[in-house]
Every structure is written in structure tokens, then in C-alpha cells.
Amino acid sequence: MASRLTPALAGDWYQAKTFIEHAIGFSHDALHVFVGVVIQLGIAALLRRSLRSVWPWLIVLALELGNEWVDLAIERWPVPAEQYGEGMKDILLTIALPTLLMLVARFRPRWLVSR
């Protein structure tokens, strides 16, 4: 049953994110940037961790890798190299700002608070 459930969940997730992308009018790339930061902040709050902690960052990365796995499982592009390149771009866009926030919080925390 679990093997049948996974493709159904992947398809549902794919349909849900396609709906969200078209409903709110953000570009695909902008959504990756926005969602990465929102998830990092939400996970940090949920786990009661600072943005200094690697855990919120790792969870964002894991979720994005899962998201791209679903894309690869559902979509079949005529040129696989283009699809893999788009997937890598999505990963980089999603993790770029969370990486910056984590590094600033770790090494320049005064930039995030007023004096």
C-alpha cells in the first residue's frame, strides 16, 4: 500500500503547488525564494531555535530536495539536461537566502538587531 500511496501523494503535492503558483501570481522562481525563507523562519520558531542553528536550514534543504524529487518523478522534459538544470536552479534559489540568514546570524548577529 505504501508504494501506491507515494505516487498519489507526489501527484497531489505537484497539483497543489501548481495551483498555488498560478493563484497568487508569483513567478516560479520568486516562490522558491519566498518559501525557503518562510519555511526557515517557521521551522526556527517551531523548534525554538535561532537562525544560527543549522537545523532550520537543513530542514529547508531536505524539503526542497524532496520537492525536486517529486518534480523529477512527475515531469518528463524532452531534454533531461534542461530539467536537471531547472531543478538545480530551484534548489539554489530556495536555499540561497536561508543560507545567508544562517551565516549572518552566526557570524554577524549584530546586523540583525538594533543597538
C-alpha positions, -999 to 999 in steps of 0.1 A, spaced: 0 0 0 28 24 8 43 21 -26 9 30 -41 4 59 -17 37 76 -25 29 84 -62 -6 96 -52 9 119 -26 35 131 -51 8 139 -76 -13 157 -51 17 178 -39 25 186 -75 -10 197 -83 -12 218 -51 19 237 -58 9 243 -94 -24 257 -82 -6 280 -56 18 292 -83 -10 302 -106 -34 315 -79 -10 340 -63 7 352 -94 43 349 -82 67 336 -107 80 301 -101 114 314 -92 101 340 -68 81 314 -50 112 293 -43 129 323 -28 99 333 -7 90 299 5 126 290 15 127 319 39 92 314 53 99 277 60 132 286 76 116 312 99 86 289 107 108 259 115 131 280 137 101 292 156 85 258 158 118 242 171 125 272 192 159 276 176 178 306 165 185 312 128 221 305 139 211 268 142 218 246 113 185 227 119 161 251 102 185 254 73 188 216 70 151 211 71 146 237 43 172 219 22 156 185 29 121 198 20 135 214 -12 153 182 -22 120 163 -17 102 189 -37 126 185 -66 124 147 -64 86 150 -68 92 172 -99 115 147 -114 91 118 -107 61 137 -122 75 157 -151 93 144 -181 110 171 -202 122 164 -238 157 174 -228 167 159 -195 196 183 -191 172 213 -191 150 196 -165 180 189 -142 193 224 -147 160 238 -137 159 216 -107 193 228 -96 183 264 -101 152 258 -79 174 243 -52 198 272 -53 171 298 -53 153 281 -23 184 277 -2 203 310 -10 185 334 14 182 308 42 220 302 39 226 340 40 204 344 71 220 315 89 256 328 81 247 364 92 231 351 124 262 330 132 289 354 122 275 389 122 245 387 146 247 425 153 235 431 118 201 416 128 195 436 160 193 473 167 219 488 190 
